Amino acid sequence: MTATAASIDRWLDPYYQPDWGLEPNWLLSTPLEPRAVVAAQRDLPAHARPPDDTAQLLDQDLPRWETRIAHYLKLAMTTRRWDPGRPDPHPYQPRDVPGIMATATSRAVLGVVEALSASLATARNLDLRARLRRDAWQLKALTESVPFFVDPTTTHALAEAEPPGPDYMAEMKLPFPAIVILFGFDLAINADLFTPAETIIEAMAPNANLRQGLTHGANLSGIIIYANTDHTLCDTGGLLLTTNPNPNLAPPFNLDKQRSVIISRWDTAAHHTLRRIVHSFAAITASNQWTTIQPPPLDTTAKTWRKTARKSATRRAIERSGGIKLNIVDITRHTKQRQPQARSSQPTRQPPATHPRRGHFRATPIGPRSTPEHQRQRRQVFIPPTIVHGRPADPQTIRLYQVR
């Protein structure tokens, strides 16, 4: 397979979005109607489901979630990247995590308010109760999961990479019970998947703006993964979808992107490509190739918050991690050009032609070197993509190798 040098540059571009090849039926097989979502929640671990006691949900959990969302919203407004009337930032940075969280939970908060206004605590309307549990799961998933942010370059590398084998994935241990992984940029999904499925749009998006936005295309902005009781990866989790701006709305609403979380499974044949992406991002969290940023505690409820937000220490904390405890995955590294070696008089084989090498996972031995090779433990480590330079080649004959 030959390509020009321009295709090499595009392959290295961290913001280039290729065709991810998500199958047309992955969304059609995802439960979206409120009662179906509640039924699908039974496949989640117990710690991932909202409480069955409605009184506990309304009196204890919802106030805690709303407090955290308000905290995210104030941190997002401090960055000045999420001000009304401005397009949403893209690609994303670590300081954008509170803004993504706040905008993704706004629809769920509205759904809870609508359910409460219908006297849900005393009503026997099953549809209202199902909507409450659907929206409560979204709030719980985004506010109580451990946040990970994957920088744009690493997002591109992991989305293109081949995940570890099924044997490793079956035994892989996640570091936390619930993890929300936010991508450095949105992975585009074909708009044709949504245009003919009006019933899916209606069931997924009670909000009119979100429903109209889906007709203009959607993006995958993150995933939510859960650990089973034995810390292995659960086959059911969440997908963070982001719609494209709706140009038909009046300004400044035509600049906004709508976000929502849906429950999904990725262990079926219909979710083959989606499962590959989920496994790659889950494996990077289990490989400990990430850095934890712990900022000083910021009290956004204090009366002096406006004054505190202007201090340089506060701005630095928000710049690094959005002002929250955040795990950042950034495996960017620069490939160094090797110095050409003097040719020996003996004939040797020719070096390989210049070609890109896709990112991949490799089993790296750990432990003392004195341990016999067959007894050493191994850990899956992600190797970033790189360009294998080899000998100088004609740009018209650069080879692109693809692993199938």
matplotlib code that plots the C-alpha trace (Angstrom):
import matplotlib.pyplot as plt

x = [0.0, 1.6, 0.9, 2.3, 4.2, 1.0, -0.7, 2.1, 1.6, -2.1, -1.5, 0.7, -1.8, -3.2, -6.5, -7.1, -10.3, -10.3, -13.3, -13.6, -15.9, -18.6, -21.1, -24.6, -26.3, -24.3, -26.7, -29.8, -29.0, -28.4, -31.3, -32.5, -36.1, -36.4, -37.8, -35.2, -32.4, -33.6, -33.7, -30.2, -29.0, -29.4, -26.3, -24.2, -22.4, -24.3, -22.1, -22.9, -26.7, -28.7, -30.4, -33.7, -35.0, -36.7, -36.5, -32.8, -32.4, -34.3, -33.0, -29.4, -28.0, -29.6, -28.5, -24.9, -24.8, -26.3, -23.7, -20.9, -22.4, -22.6, -19.0, -18.1, -20.1, -18.3, -14.9, -15.8, -16.9, -13.6, -11.7, -13.6, -13.7, -17.4, -18.9, -22.4, -22.3, -18.9, -18.4, -17.4, -13.7, -12.2, -9.8, -10.2, -7.7, -7.5, -9.1, -12.2, -13.1, -15.5, -17.2, -17.8, -19.1, -21.5, -22.9, -23.3, -25.4, -27.6, -30.2, -30.3, -30.8, -33.7, -35.2, -35.1, -36.7, -39.5, -40.0, -40.2, -42.6, -45.0, -45.1, -43.0, -42.5, -46.2, -47.2, -47.4, -46.5, -43.9, -42.7, -41.8, -40.0, -38.1, -37.1, -35.9, -33.7, -32.3, -31.4, -30.2, -27.8, -26.4, -25.8, -24.2, -22.0, -20.5, -20.2, -19.0, -16.7, -12.9, -12.1, -9.4, -8.4, -6.6, -4.8, -5.6, -2.4, -2.9, -6.6, -5.7, -3.1, -5.4, -8.3, -6.1, -4.3, -5.0, -6.1, -4.6, -5.7, -8.9, -6.9, -5.4, -8.7, -10.5, -8.0, -7.2, -7.8, -9.2, -7.7, -11.0, -14.6, -16.0, -14.0, -15.1, -12.6, -12.8, -11.2, -9.0, -11.2, -14.5, -14.6, -17.0, -19.9, -21.7, -24.8, -26.6, -26.9, -29.3, -31.2, -33.6, -34.0, -36.5, -37.9, -34.4, -33.8, -37.1, -36.4, -32.8, -33.4, -36.5, -34.8, -35.7, -32.3, -30.5, -33.0, -32.4, -28.7, -28.6, -29.9, -26.8, -24.4, -23.0, -19.6, -18.2, -16.5, -15.9, -16.7, -17.7, -16.3, -17.1, -15.3, -17.0, -16.6, -13.3, -12.1, -12.4, -13.9, -17.7, -19.3, -21.8, -21.0, -21.8, -21.1, -20.8, -22.3, -21.9, -24.0, -22.8, -24.1, -27.5, -27.3, -31.1, -31.3, -31.2, -27.8, -26.1, -27.7, -26.5, -23.0, -23.8, -23.1, -25.5, -24.2, -25.8, -24.8, -26.4, -25.9, -24.4, -22.9, -19.8, -19.6, -21.7, -20.8, -22.7, -20.3, -17.0, -15.4, -16.8, -15.5, -12.0, -12.0, -13.3, -10.7, -7.8, -8.8, -9.6, -6.2, -4.4, -6.0, -5.0, -1.3, -0.7, 0.5, -1.1, -0.3, -2.6, -3.0, -4.1, -4.9, -5.5, -9.1, -11.2, -14.4, -16.6, -19.5, -17.6, -18.6, -15.0, -14.9, -14.8, -11.8, -10.1, -10.6, -8.5, -5.5, -2.6, -2.4, -6.1, -5.7, -2.7, -4.6, -7.5, -5.1, -3.5, -6.6, -9.7, -9.4, -10.4, -8.4, -7.7, -5.8, -4.1, -3.0, -0.3, 2.2, 3.5, 7.1, 9.3, 11.1, 14.7, 16.5, 19.2, 22.6, 23.6, 26.2, 29.3, 28.8, 31.0, 32.8, 30.7, 27.4, 24.3, 20.6, 19.0, 17.1, 13.3, 11.6, 10.1, 6.7, 4.4, 4.1, 0.7, 0.5, 0.1, 0.2, 3.2, 3.7, 6.7, 8.3, 8.5, 10.3, 14.0, 16.1, 17.4, 14.0, 13.8, 12.1, 9.2, 8.4, 8.5, 5.3, 4.3, 2.3, 0.7, 2.3, 1.1, 3.8, 2.9, 2.8, 6.0, 7.6, 10.2, 12.7, 14.9, 16.6, 15.6, 12.8, 10.9, 7.8, 5.7, 6.7, 6.4, 4.7, 1.8, 1.4, -2.0, -2.5, -5.7]
y = [0.0, 3.3, 6.8, 10.3, 12.2, 14.2, 11.1, 10.6, 14.1, 13.5, 10.2, 12.1, 15.0, 14.6, 16.3, 14.3, 12.3, 9.2, 7.1, 5.0, 2.5, 2.2, -0.3, 1.1, -1.2, -0.4, 2.4, 0.5, -2.3, 0.2, 0.6, 4.2, 4.2, 4.9, 1.5, -0.3, 1.7, 0.7, -2.9, -2.6, -1.2, -4.7, -5.7, -3.1, -3.8, -2.9, 0.1, 1.6, 1.5, 4.3, 3.3, 1.5, 3.6, 6.7, 8.6, 8.0, 9.1, 12.3, 13.3, 12.2, 11.4, 14.1, 17.1, 15.7, 15.4, 18.8, 20.3, 18.7, 19.8, 23.4, 23.1, 22.0, 24.8, 27.5, 26.1, 26.0, 29.6, 30.5, 29.3, 31.6, 28.9, 28.0, 31.4, 31.7, 33.0, 31.3, 28.0, 25.1, 24.6, 21.9, 20.1, 19.8, 20.5, 19.2, 22.5, 21.7, 18.6, 20.5, 22.2, 18.8, 17.4, 20.3, 20.4, 16.6, 16.5, 19.6, 17.5, 14.9, 17.6, 19.0, 15.5, 15.1, 18.4, 17.5, 14.2, 15.9, 18.5, 15.6, 14.5, 11.5, 10.6, 9.7, 8.9, 5.4, 6.4, 3.8, 6.0, 8.8, 6.5, 5.0, 8.5, 9.4, 6.2, 6.8, 10.4, 9.5, 6.9, 9.6, 11.9, 9.2, 8.0, 11.5, 12.8, 9.7, 8.1, 8.8, 11.2, 10.4, 12.8, 11.6, 14.3, 14.7, 13.0, 10.0, 9.8, 9.5, 6.8, 4.7, 4.9, 3.6, 1.0, -2.7, -3.5, -6.4, -9.9, -11.4, -13.4, -10.3, -8.4, -11.2, -10.9, -7.2, -5.4, -1.9, 0.6, 2.0, 0.7, 3.4, 5.4, 8.2, 8.6, 11.9, 12.1, 15.0, 15.5, 14.2, 11.0, 11.7, 9.4, 9.2, 11.5, 8.9, 6.7, 9.2, 10.8, 7.9, 6.8, 9.4, 7.1, 6.6, 10.3, 10.9, 8.2, 9.4, 13.1, 14.5, 17.9, 19.6, 21.1, 17.8, 16.0, 18.5, 18.4, 14.7, 15.1, 17.2, 14.4, 13.2, 12.5, 10.1, 12.3, 9.7, 6.4, 5.2, 1.8, -0.2, -2.9, -6.1, -7.4, -9.0, -5.7, -7.0, -5.0, -5.0, -5.5, -2.8, 0.9, 4.4, 6.4, 10.2, 11.5, 15.1, 16.6, 19.0, 22.6, 23.2, 26.1, 26.4, 27.8, 31.4, 32.9, 32.2, 28.8, 27.8, 27.5, 25.1, 21.4, 19.2, 16.3, 13.2, 9.8, 6.6, 3.1, 0.5, -3.0, -3.8, -7.6, -8.4, -8.7, -5.4, -3.5, -4.9, -1.6, 0.1, -2.8, -2.4, 1.3, 0.7, -2.0, 0.2, 3.0, 0.7, -1.0, 2.3, 3.0, -0.4, 0.0, 2.9, 5.1, 8.2, 11.1, 12.2, 16.0, 16.9, 20.6, 22.5, 22.4, 25.1, 26.2, 27.6, 28.1, 30.7, 34.4, 35.3, 32.9, 35.6, 37.1, 33.8, 32.8, 35.8, 34.7, 33.2, 30.0, 29.3, 30.0, 27.6, 24.9, 25.3, 25.4, 22.1, 20.0, 22.2, 22.6, 19.0, 15.8, 14.5, 11.6, 12.6, 10.2, 11.7, 9.4, 11.8, 11.2, 12.3, 9.8, 10.7, 10.5, 8.0, 9.0, 7.1, 4.4, 4.0, 1.2, -1.8, -3.5, -6.6, -6.6, -6.3, -6.3, -3.0, -1.1, -1.0, 1.7, 4.6, 3.7, 4.5, 2.1, 2.0, 2.2, -1.2, -2.8, -4.9, -7.4, -6.0, -8.1, -6.6, -7.6, -8.6, -9.5, -12.5, -14.1, -16.8, -15.6, -18.0, -16.9, -13.2, -11.2, -9.1, -5.9, -4.5, -1.3, 1.0, 1.8, 5.1, 5.2, 6.4, 6.7, 4.0, 6.1, 3.5, 4.6, 7.8, 7.0, 8.7, 10.4, 8.8, 5.3, 5.5, 2.4, 2.4, -0.9, -1.8, -4.5, -6.4]
z = [0.0, -1.1, -0.1, -0.4, 2.3, 2.9, 4.2, 6.7, 8.0, 8.3, 10.2, 12.7, 13.1, 16.6, 15.6, 12.4, 12.7, 10.4, 9.7, 12.9, 11.3, 14.0, 12.8, 11.9, 14.3, 17.5, 18.4, 17.3, 19.8, 22.7, 25.1, 25.1, 26.2, 30.0, 30.9, 28.7, 30.4, 33.8, 32.7, 31.3, 34.7, 36.1, 34.1, 36.0, 39.3, 42.4, 43.1, 39.7, 40.0, 41.7, 45.0, 44.8, 47.7, 46.2, 49.5, 49.8, 46.2, 46.7, 50.2, 50.1, 46.7, 44.5, 46.8, 46.8, 43.0, 42.5, 44.8, 42.8, 39.5, 40.8, 41.8, 38.3, 36.7, 38.7, 37.9, 34.2, 34.2, 35.8, 32.7, 30.4, 27.8, 28.5, 28.5, 26.9, 23.4, 22.5, 20.8, 23.0, 23.1, 20.9, 21.1, 24.9, 27.6, 31.2, 32.4, 30.3, 32.3, 34.7, 31.8, 30.0, 33.3, 33.9, 30.3, 30.2, 33.4, 32.7, 30.7, 33.5, 36.1, 34.1, 33.8, 37.5, 38.1, 35.7, 37.4, 40.8, 39.6, 38.7, 42.3, 41.6, 45.3, 45.6, 42.0, 40.6, 37.1, 36.0, 33.1, 35.4, 37.8, 34.9, 33.7, 37.2, 37.5, 34.0, 34.8, 38.3, 36.8, 34.5, 37.4, 39.5, 36.6, 35.9, 39.5, 41.4, 38.8, 39.0, 36.1, 33.5, 30.8, 27.7, 25.7, 22.0, 20.7, 23.0, 22.1, 18.4, 19.2, 21.4, 19.0, 16.2, 18.3, 18.6, 22.2, 24.2, 23.6, 25.0, 27.6, 29.1, 29.0, 30.8, 33.7, 33.6, 36.9, 36.9, 39.4, 40.5, 40.7, 38.3, 35.8, 33.4, 30.5, 28.6, 25.2, 24.1, 21.1, 19.8, 17.7, 14.9, 14.3, 11.0, 11.0, 8.8, 11.9, 13.5, 10.6, 9.9, 13.5, 14.8, 17.4, 18.9, 18.9, 20.7, 23.3, 23.9, 23.9, 25.6, 25.3, 22.0, 21.4, 21.9, 19.7, 16.9, 17.4, 16.8, 13.3, 12.5, 13.7, 16.9, 18.4, 21.0, 23.7, 26.4, 28.0, 31.5, 32.5, 35.7, 37.6, 38.7, 42.2, 41.2, 39.6, 36.1, 33.3, 33.2, 29.7, 30.4, 30.8, 29.5, 26.4, 26.5, 23.2, 22.0, 19.2, 16.6, 16.9, 15.5, 13.0, 12.9, 16.4, 17.3, 18.4, 20.7, 21.0, 17.5, 18.9, 21.7, 21.7, 23.6, 25.6, 27.1, 28.6, 27.4, 28.7, 26.4, 26.1, 24.0, 24.3, 21.2, 17.5, 16.8, 19.0, 17.6, 16.8, 19.8, 22.0, 20.5, 21.4, 24.9, 25.6, 24.4, 26.7, 29.6, 29.3, 29.5, 32.9, 34.1, 33.0, 35.4, 32.5, 33.9, 36.3, 39.1, 39.6, 43.1, 43.3, 46.6, 47.8, 46.2, 47.9, 45.2, 47.7, 49.7, 49.4, 48.6, 45.6, 43.0, 44.7, 45.2, 41.5, 40.5, 42.5, 40.5, 42.6, 41.8, 38.1, 38.0, 39.7, 37.2, 34.3, 35.2, 36.0, 36.0, 39.8, 40.6, 41.2, 37.8, 36.3, 33.0, 30.4, 28.2, 26.6, 24.0, 23.1, 20.3, 18.1, 17.8, 14.5, 14.7, 13.5, 10.3, 11.0, 8.8, 6.3, 6.7, 3.8, 4.3, 2.5, 4.8, 4.3, 3.3, 6.1, 5.9, 4.0, 5.8, 7.3, 10.2, 13.1, 14.8, 18.6, 20.3, 23.7, 24.7, 27.6, 29.5, 32.2, 35.6, 38.8, 39.5, 36.5, 38.5, 38.3, 35.6, 32.4, 32.7, 36.3, 35.7, 35.8, 32.8, 32.5, 29.4, 28.4, 25.6, 23.0, 21.2, 17.4, 15.6, 12.2, 11.4, 9.4, 7.8, 4.6, 2.7, 0.3, -2.5, -0.9, -3.7, -2.5, 1.3, 2.6, 5.0, 6.9, 8.3, 11.0, 10.4]

ax = plt.figure().add_subplot(projection="3d")
ax.plot(x, y, z, "-o")
ax.set_aspect("equal")
plt.show()
